Amino acid sequence: MPWRLMTPGDLAQVQVLADAIHVDHPEDRAVLAERQRLYPSGCFVLTEDAQVIGYALTHPWHLGEPPRLNRLLGELPSSPTTYYIHDVALLPTARGRGYAAQVTDRLIAQAREAGLDNLSLVAVNGSRTFWEKAGFRVLAAGSLTAKLASYGPEAVLMMHPLASPSRGA
C-alpha cells in the first residue's frame, strides 16, 4: 500500500499539498508539524513516484470538541473520547483510486488500537458523502455552530462508532 507513516522530512511536501488543497482553510507548518510530533503513529503520507500526493493527520481528542483550525494543540488529552481525523487530503490526480478508503480503514484500525470506540471529524469541501459511505454520521452541532462556520458553510461534525470487539468463549 502506498500509504506510510509521515516523517518530519515529509512536512515540506505536506505543506505544499495543504496549501494547494485547502485554499480556504490554510494552516501554518507549525500546526502540521505539531500534529505529526504529538501523534506520529496517526500521521500518514501517500506517495507515488517518491512524491507525496496525499496525507492524513489524526490523533486522539475529545468527542464533540474539534480543534480550531490553524491552532496548536499544546498536548493531547490524557483521557481522549474520540480518534479525531484532522485531515485526509489527496491531490485531484489521486482521487477516485481507492486511496481515501485505504487510509480510512487504517485509521479505523488505529482508533481500535488506541482503545477508542469512535472516530470523529469535521467534513469540509463537499466530503460529507464520502464520509457517510465510510460509516460516519452527522452529529448535532449544538453550541459548535459558530466554530463549525469557521470551517466553511457546508462543514458538519461527523462520528463513526466502532462496534465493540466480540469476545470469544
N, C-alpha and C positions, 0 to 999 in steps of 0.2 A: 504494500500500500504506500502511496507517495506521501502520506502524512507522517511527520516525525516530530519529536519534541523540539520546541523552539529553543534556541540558544541566544545568549546576549549578542552574538555575532550576526544574528538574523535581524536585529531590530532596525537597522537602517533600511533594509528592504521592506520590512513590515510597515515602517512609517510611510514609505513611498506608496504602498498599496492603500493604507488607511487614508492618506490624503487624496488619493485618486478615487477611491470607492465612496468614502464618507465626506463628500464635499460640504454637506450641510451640518455635519457633526464632527468637526475637527478635534483631534486630541493631541496634546503635546507628547513628544517622545518620552518624556519623563513618566507620563501616565502609563504608556505601553510597557516601558522598562520596569516600572514598579510591579505591574501585574505579573510579568514574567519572573521577577525576582521573588515576589511573595509566594507564588504558587507555580513553580516551574513544571510540575507534573500535569498541570492543566492547560499548558500553552503549547500550541502546535503550529507548524507551518506545512503548507502543501507545496511541494517542489516539482518542477518539470524542467528537464534540461538544466539543472543547477540553478534555476531561477525560482524565487518564491512567487507563487501565483495565488496563494490564499493563506489565511491564518485563522486561528481560533484562540481566544483569550478567555479563560474560565477560572473560577475559584469558589470556594465555599463562602457563603454570605448569609444574610438574614432574609427570609421569605417576605415579600411584600415591601421591601425597602431597597429598591435598586439604587446603586451608587449614582451620584450625579455625574453627568458627562464631564470629561476633562478635569477630573479632580483626583488627587492622590487619596488612597485609602488609609495610609499610615500603617495599618496592620490588618490581619484577618481576624474575624471573631473567634473567640475560644470555644463558643457553643453555636456553631452555624446551624441554620434551619433549612438551607437550600444549597444546591450546587448551581451557582449563578453563571450563566453564559453571557459574558460581557460583549463578545463579538465573534461572529463567524463571518468572514468576508472572503469573497472569491472574485478574481478578475472576471470580466464578462466572458473571456475565452475559456474559462474553467467551469462555467455554469452549465447545467444540464448534462453533466457527465457522471453524476452519482457521487461526487466528492463531498458535497454537503451531507448527504445521507451517511456516508462512511464516517465522517468525523462526528456526526450526531450519535451514531452507535457507540463510538469510542467514548464520547462524553457521558453517555448513559452508564457505561461500564465504570467510568471514572467516578461518577456520583455514587454508585453502589460500593465501590472500593473505599470511598471516603466515609461510608456509613450513613449517607443521607438518603432520605426517602422521596426526594423530588428534585427536579431541576426547574429553574425559572430564568426568564429573560424579558427584555423589552423588545418586541418586534417592531422594526422600522423599515422604511423604504419598500413597502409592499411585500414584506417577507411573511406576513401572518399566515397566508395559505400554506406555504412550505412548512411552517412550524406546526400548524394544525394537522397536516398529513403525518408529521412525525410524532403525534400524540400529545401535543401541547394544547391547552385550553386557556381562553381569556379569563383572567381574574378581574373581579370588580375593582376599579381604580380607587374609589372612595376618596380619601384625603390625598391621594397621589396625583390627582388630575393636573394640578399646576406643574408638578415635577415631570410628569409624562409629556406635557406640552413642550417642554424643552427638547424632547427627542423628535418632535415633529407632529403634525396634525393627525397622522394615522397611527401613532405609537400606541401599543397596547401591552400591558403586563400579562405574561403568559406563564403557565406552570404545567409541568409534566409529572404526574405522580408515578412513583415506581412501586410496583407490586412487591410485597414482602417476599423474600425468598422462601420457597416451600421447604418445609423441614421433613426430612426423611425419617423413617422409623428406625 
